[in-house]
Amino acid sequence: MLKRISAVLFFVFVLAYGTQLTTCFAKSISSTELINNAKGYDGKTVSYVGEVIGDIMRRGENAWINVNDGINAIGIWINVSLLKDINYTGSYKSSGDKIEVTGIFHRACLEHGGDLDIHAESVRKIESGRMIDRKTDPAKRKLSLILGGVLVLIWILSLFKRK
Amino acid sequence: MILRPRLEEVKIIGYYLGKIILGLAFTMLIPAVIGLAFKELNPALDFLIGFEAALLFGFFLTKVCHTEKDLNWMQGMIVVSLSWLAAMALGATPLFLSGHWKSSLDACFEMMSGLSTTGLVLVQDLDHLSFAHNIWRHLGPFIGGQGIAIVALSFFVKGTSGAFKMYVGEAREEKLLPNVIHTARFIWLISIVYLVLGTLALGITGILNGIKPANAFFHGACIFMAGFDTAGFAPQSQNILYYHSPAFEMVTMFFMVFGSLNFNLHYQLWNGNRREIFKNIETRTLFISIMLTFFIVTVGLNQLNVYPKAILLFRKGFFHLLSGHTTTGYMTVYATQFINEWGSLALVTLICVMALGSCACSTSGGIKMLRVGIMFKALKEDIKRIILPGKAVVVEKFHHIKDVFVEDRSVRAAFLITVSYLVLYIAGALIGMFFGYPFLSSLFESTSAAGNVGFSCGITDTAMPTALKITYIIQMWAGRLEFMAVFALIGFIMASIRGKK
């Protein structure tokens, strides 16, 4: 009986450990981790989460997008068909869509001149981006008016002094 | 006996400093207008405030210190070194107001990095920065690269004698034209013509690579200003890696080399003297140095199999070698990859080329090829003296616009500046090590700051110690001005404290 229980426990342990091993790269990995341990992740399938920033640069059937996880941005080589859900890219006026990219990570991509990149296999939108409504800062408006007023006053005084 | 400076001297310095600040104030209108054009109201207000503050400060100095007297050498040098500090503080105001820099010191760091054409960055969330602030980051190198005093010389200063002293104070000894103000205007003319051509070239390359036209030309203008002025800033956080484009890298490489050439050489090319580029000691030394160091970098990267294909070695190895040698600092790898992947041989070679720099009287930093060439010629002359019979007359000459004999005076000057740079590189590295950073990383970052390069191996970060930020600011400032103006300011301060009345 004890032998059986031990065997079952051992089997469960191996299964649990094995599952953990095979899925460890499926959990999203930060850009810092990917860049600092690039050799370890080279050629492996990774999952990476971040905001799409800047331009979507189409190159034939594929495109380059850059995804920023808040620390660094990493280039993603992606088929155009996977881009259909991406509506916003991050800039001053908008926050970009937050996506999860799963694909093959390259430390120095042989296809792309040695760039550190991810070749996307699937993309999932986690959060939609939006336009950012930036209202004028009243403190800045006041300060610029005060400084402008002082400048005009000095200019008028210097005119009187000249006369 | 050291004499304490008289009030009259302080007034002369204050007056010319005020003039330069007035010149700088008007440059802030460019990003303000761009902010309005792109409907970025808060950024436009940031620059309006910056413009008004600079104008007030400039007005105050020119009125309080009003004088008709011209500058002497000492005063000219002090005006230049102070004007760089004032430009840093005033130029950093709109950056700090944007909220993208964690402290005013970080904003000052970024501004000095831009003005001195270094390219080290402390900006936060660059990918969401406004067009107005981004264009100001890139205008910094364009203004500082040509010379802050040159802005004032071109438009505000009438007397040519004082103007020449300020021109020399900004590490420019060569006059292209007999009149220094005409020289300053010529430098602006070629810079603006190249800006238009460079923006077009990079903009079209950007469009062909899938960037929207308005963005492509904006990026083109930014990359040109920071590339031609060997600064290495870029509008996105990934620097040149953002574009993932060999064509973009090729055009950028061309402008990096073009911008690192001596303005005197540009003048010769403009006048049709194309042979000068093949005969000039600077271009020859630069070419030899690039070939030699690329060979070593290739060996270093190959040993570790960092880039297993020739095209990769070219796009990463040669690009960064050229970027470091021209002191531009454009990167297509991440900062920590240098330390983690490149290996000691390639990394030390990269530090050496950063230390050497490119041509004199250009926007590049470092020791400069002219000095390296002169010292090499002097060494050759001395070796010949040893080998040849005692009665033999040994004379070495080199070609720099005209044939020049190697004189002890020029060798001494080249050697002194070289030693000053080496001391600056080592001092920065020691301070980095004091704060716990490893030797190679500290030397890399210190050489990058003092040589006005802009490469980072990861030390430059908003979390680094305040004292190290100040160290790098001083290194960038002293490196760009090539020491003389900085020494003059230190002497002036010492005389003010310890001098006799």
Chai-1 contact restraints between the chains, C-beta under 6 A:
chainA,res_idxA,chainB,res_idxB,connection_type,confidence,min_distance_angstrom,max_distance_angstrom,comment,restraint_id
A,I35,B,Y334,contact,1.0,0.0,6.0,A-B,restraint_1
A,I35,B,T336,contact,1.0,0.0,6.0,A-B,restraint_2
A,N36,B,T336,contact,1.0,0.0,6.0,A-B,restraint_3
A,I53,B,D127,contact,1.0,0.0,6.0,A-B,restraint_4
A,G54,B,Q236,contact,1.0,0.0,6.0,A-B,restraint_5
A,D55,B,I211,contact,1.0,0.0,6.0,A-B,restraint_6
A,D55,B,N215,contact,1.0,0.0,6.0,A-B,restraint_7
A,M57,B,N209,contact,1.0,0.0,6.0,A-B,restraint_8
A,M57,B,G210,contact,1.0,0.0,6.0,A-B,restraint_9
A,R58,B,G210,contact,1.0,0.0,6.0,A-B,restraint_10
A,W64,B,H244,contact,1.0,0.0,6.0,A-B,restraint_11
A,N66,B,Y242,contact,1.0,0.0,6.0,A-B,restraint_12
A,N68,B,D127,contact,1.0,0.0,6.0,A-B,restraint_13
A,A73,B,S237,contact,1.0,0.0,6.0,A-B,restraint_14
A,A73,B,Q238,contact,1.0,0.0,6.0,A-B,restraint_15
A,G75,B,H244,contact,1.0,0.0,6.0,A-B,restraint_16
A,G90,B,D127,contact,1.0,0.0,6.0,A-B,restraint_17
A,G90,B,H128,contact,1.0,0.0,6.0,A-B,restraint_18
A,Y92,B,H128,contact,1.0,0.0,6.0,A-B,restraint_19
A,Y92,B,S130,contact,1.0,0.0,6.0,A-B,restraint_20
A,A108,B,Y307,contact,1.0,0.0,6.0,A-B,restraint_21
A,G113,B,P246,contact,1.0,0.0,6.0,A-B,restraint_22
A,G113,B,R315,contact,1.0,0.0,6.0,A-B,restraint_23
A,G114,B,Y307,contact,1.0,0.0,6.0,A-B,restraint_24
A,G114,B,L312,contact,1.0,0.0,6.0,A-B,restraint_25
A,G114,B,R315,contact,1.0,0.0,6.0,A-B,restraint_26
A,G114,B,K316,contact,1.0,0.0,6.0,A-B,restraint_27
A,D115,B,H244,contact,1.0,0.0,6.0,A-B,restraint_28
A,R134,B,N42,contact,1.0,0.0,6.0,A-B,restraint_29
A,T136,B,L41,contact,1.0,0.0,6.0,A-B,restraint_30
A,D137,B,N42,contact,1.0,0.0,6.0,A-B,restraint_31
A,K140,B,L45,contact,1.0,0.0,6.0,A-B,restraint_32
A,L143,B,I49,contact,1.0,0.0,6.0,A-B,restraint_33
A,S144,B,L45,contact,1.0,0.0,6.0,A-B,restraint_34
A,S144,B,L48,contact,1.0,0.0,6.0,A-B,restraint_35
A,S144,B,I49,contact,1.0,0.0,6.0,A-B,restraint_36
A,L147,B,E52,contact,1.0,0.0,6.0,A-B,restraint_37
A,G148,B,E52,contact,1.0,0.0,6.0,A-B,restraint_38
A,L151,B,E52,contact,1.0,0.0,6.0,A-B,restraint_39
A,I154,B,F59,contact,1.0,0.0,6.0,A-B,restraint_40
